[in-house]
Amino acid sequence: MDKDWQEILIAYLHDPPDKALSIRGHEPRACRYLSAALQREVTPSELKGTEDAHASAAERLPLPTAGRNGEWAVGPENRRLTVFHPLSGTPQEIDVAELDETMVEETIRDIANPHVGGPGCYYALWRLLPDRLAERRPSFRRLPADTRVPDHTIWHHMCITAGLKAAYSGGQGAAMLSFSLGPVQPFIEAARTVRDLWSGSMILAWLSFQAMLPVIERYGPTAIVYPWLHGLPLLDLWLTKKNVEVPGLTEAARKAPCLPNRFFAVVPWENAPQGQSIADLCEKQVRDKWRELAGKVRDGLDARLREKGIACDDWAKRWDDQIEDYFEIRTSVLPLRECGDEALARLAGYTNFAEAFPNLAKVRGLADAIPGADRPGYSQDNAGRWQEQVDLSARLMQVRRSVRPVPRPCTDEKVPAKCSLFGSLEQMGPDEFSESREFWDAAAQAVRWHGVRLRRGESLCAVALAKRFAGPALLADELGLNADSLRFPDTATVAAAEWLAKANENDFGLDPDRIRRQHDEWSGQWLHWATQQADKDESPVPDEVWRAIRKAKKDLGPPPAYYAVLVMDGDQMGAWLAGEKSPSVGEILHPKLRKYFEHKPDTAAGLAARRPLGPARHAAMSEALANFALYVVPRVVEKHHGTLIYAGGDDVLALLPRRTAVACAGELRRAFRGETQGNGGVPKGYDRHQGRDLLMMGPTATLSAGIAVVHYKEDLRAALQAARDAEKTAKNSGRDLLAIAALRRSGERSLVLCPWDMTEDVGHLVDAFGDGASDRWAYHLRREAETLEALPVEAMQAEIQRQVGRADLNTRTRLDRSNGKSAAKKLCELFDRYLKLTERCWKADANASEKVPHCKAFEQFIQLCQTASFLARGEERR
């Protein structure tokens, strides 16, 4: 193996994965395990790199020594260890097995043997060792790096140490590299079809991964701190090309765009040139790959146009300019050696570190309380430096984003019409309107590329064409997929997904995938056609399929015509990176160490201060977001018959049937926090997936979401904007809320807030209305809202009781899921909960700009009930 990769592997395994099981003797075990990996003797002197000191110092809190007799040491007691959730600080006791050196050594040797002599050994151990050990001993996933401050795992520490080893390899210090690619939402949401949405998301994910490759190839995947790359399908595909056998790389996983548009890495500085040059290489890689993708699309389209005899030699004359100018790439490189305490304080506008960062100064102050005899032989004044360096790096990127690129001027004498998807760019084809229309009409008839086509009335720019045809042109090959497998449901199919599932259960033969394989086409709009060829621009429905549709509609009723767009976004993620959401220091110290400090004077402030963010906890946050995006979101969206468009960590975009949307959002929010309800029986802050306990953000993290319920014929861009607007309303109303917009085909529109703790109640209302309960009482209350808003809450509750009490017995029975006698009381209790929950949200957020006072909460609550009826029945009212 190349010496540099050997050194990175040695840094990775410098601490053995089982260190917490027996700290005494862990160095000889590390040598033994490394010797098995490298098939040569590794000596203790090879473990003494500065990268471990850097990684430990960046994470370390002030602590005493273990004591002369080990009185302040911590190890397993009765085969149990105390650990804390890395982000929330929730305490847990984990069962651990006895130390088994032979098992660990054999596992390492089995993984490393096929790859000895090359970097594949490091890649394979990084990717496979955590899972292989956890398969034999589940506790290995959560063994802490430091048993006295057990709020991050040994794996996080090992990854950061290996990353810093590569970053400090040049001898001139490390640097923080930040990268971002945009625009994101405008690129994704310039879409006419679900395929367009997916294609935009996948292009961004693929290009973001391409940007990481120069870092990964030179310094390893451990150099990337955010996002967490372990298990990322795009990286697993890359690893398979390096002959690392990665299990579980399914087609569904490869099709899921689960990578954010930015990354954060540690790289060598070396007097600026190398740190900046790696940033330049990242940007060059993205531009080269985008150019390659666009070129393959242009060549493929040109061949198809010529094959059909469509003459227009210069149809793509503006192609290169549009492709070159579209994406905005931002990078920043921050040298760490230039960012010590004094520089950080000065840049914050203060003369010293304590004035600039009082919370961190309190933490560091704990060192002063440690008697001289108990003090270790190393500096304890590093707490919080990584956190402030990350914040400075983020501010540097913000400055870079404020500089807008100037597009090159258009030199054409004749300016053609604009693109029908990207309105700021000119369409391809002839300049003259009549010739352009003739060209695009002919192209719509001619171009078919593995099921991807142009539609009548479309006239697209280079960016839109590259996005539309990216799948068959390049992405299918890059993802290791058949181009024909890149098929996605249209919005009518999304709306009818539950109905179609029920039709298949009843053997009506309406499986869209099967029909597409047999007839090479499927459209959800067929379900709503009155005749077999209701659209003259489309092919008629195949006879067999038309008969099946008619029979299913006769037996099951008409298919739903409304679907939901779900947008979710984590709240205050910047505050998490700034350490503002961290637990207190006292909360994450082992009880033995907490008692040590509690018996020392002047420690209360330090114990109450927030735990600073270090690189290992930064990695833990990255892992939690990656677990949510890679494993939870695809599973939950599929469970609710939805189609995932994007999951980047803390943000989600998905399309769902209208009846399942609220339940899906609620389940995703519970999983994001690792709530015990529905998490597979694992501790709070985790989620179980295929036998693995996945780290989640924890119970102190929150999400805001927006749902837009729209007709399948609604312009997709308008539907996406409605969902975005709903999500912003949730944010502005106090965060940690769900907002639901209903865009009825009749033109009526509503927007209502739904506290997360009421999503199950909304689900019960949806079920009640779906089973036949009338919503007339809600419409009566809505008409009276203006009058009731001027009255006390008690008057509002009395009127709810009166109107619900007047409803028919079937309605009351469905509403209370009993004999109907308590329906009015239950609705009043639900209104009372709504008042308290919405008030709690906006009171918790001093910056909430759209507060919901009691007088407005009544109308919002009634609208929520009406929205539940709409979710159950669509346009139909009873």
Secondary structure, DSSP 8 states (H G I E B T S, - for coil): --HHHHHHHHHHTSS-TTGGG--TTHHHHHHHHHHHHHTS---GGGG--HHHHHHHHHH--------TTSTT----BTTEEEEE-TTT--EEEEE-----HHHHHHHHHHHHGGGTTSTHHHHHHHHHHHHHHHHH-GGGGG-BS-TTS-SSBHHHHHHHHHHHHHHTTTSS-EEEEEEEEE--HHHHH--SSHHHHHHHHHHHHHHHHHHHHHHHHHH-GGGEEES--TT-HHHHHHHHHTT---TT--HHHHH-----SEEEEEEE-TTTHHHHHHHHHHHHHHHHHHHHHHHHHHHHHHHHHHHTT---TTTTTTHHHHHHHH-EEEEEEEEGGG--HHHHHHHTT-SSHHHH-HHHHHHHGGGGGS-GGG--SS----TTHHHHHHHHHHHHHHHHHHS---------SS---B-SSSTTSB-SS-SSHHHHHHHHHHHHHH-EETTEE--TT----HHHHHHHTHIIIIIHHHTT--GGG-----HHHHHTHHHHHHHHHTT----HHHHHHHHS---GGGGG-SSTT--TTS----HHHHHHHHHHHHHH-S---EEEEEEEEES-HHHHHTTTT--BHHHHS-HHHHHHHHTSTT-HHHHHSB----HHHHHHHHHHHHHIIIIIHHHHHHHTT-EEEEE-SSEEEEEEEGGGHHHHHHHHHHHHHT-STTSTT--TTEEEETTEEEE---TT--EEEEEEEEETTS-HHHHHHHHHHHHHHHHHTTSSEEEEEEE-TTS-EEEEEEEGGGHHHHHHHHHHHHTT---HHHHHHHHTHHHHTTS-HHHHHHHHHHHHHHS-HHHHHHHHTSSSTTHHHHHHHHHHHHHHHHHHHHHH-TT-SS---HHHHHHHHHHHHHHHHHHHHTT---
